[in-house]
Amino acid sequence: MEMALHRAFIFLGPPGAGKGTQSMRFAERRAVPHLSTGDMLRDAVSRGTELGRLAKPIMERGDLVPDEVVVKMIEERLDGSDCAAGVVFDGFPRTLPQAVQLGRVLEEKGFGKPVVVDLEVGPEVLMRRLTGRRTCSVCGEIYNVYDAPPRVPDVCDRDGGKLVQRADDRPEVVQERLAAYEHQTRPLTEYYRRLGVLLTVDASSGVEEVRRALDDTLERAEGRDGRL
Ligand SMILES: [Zn+2]
């Protein structure tokens, strides 16, 4: 079935769901830009654009850049000729007001309703993925003590570097991150479900399997009338 052009895909999922990896690979397969608002902001700051100069002091203080600024940035980005065939959003929207604003912008820019992919993973699997993660202090290689352990505990296979746990991945911090997601972002799935644009994908298995499940789900949805 022919894929409708000019479509926006939004990826939702808790920390540890593999949202970054899956959305990036999906954008590659569809040959459309992958829009991570975090990356876009850092890029705007480093290039010293008007928005970048506005966002810089806010980011340096460790504060969240206001929604209006981020939405403005997205609006400008969507005018890029490379967005004509569609775009993939990663990490935005995170809140209901952001979703409403993004919906308005997409409508204005002729994208119509987005297609929203919700990567679902149970809390036990997320805890394992996040609290099990260890990073080599020398080369940055990532391991998981449960799913992808090094040959020798706490030692990098490649260079013998010591493996460390990021502060973000300590169990108590992971609990907080997951709770914040439930509180702030979970209402989005309900919002998009009611709009009839939510596709749920089981993301509890490995990267390759999730990729297949994602493609199958989209194919089935697009197959009905090519419009979802
Ligand atoms: Zn290493």
Residues whose N, C-alpha, C, O or C-beta is under 5 A from the ligand:
A	BS01	ZN	C136 V138 C139 G140 E141 C156 R158 D159 G161
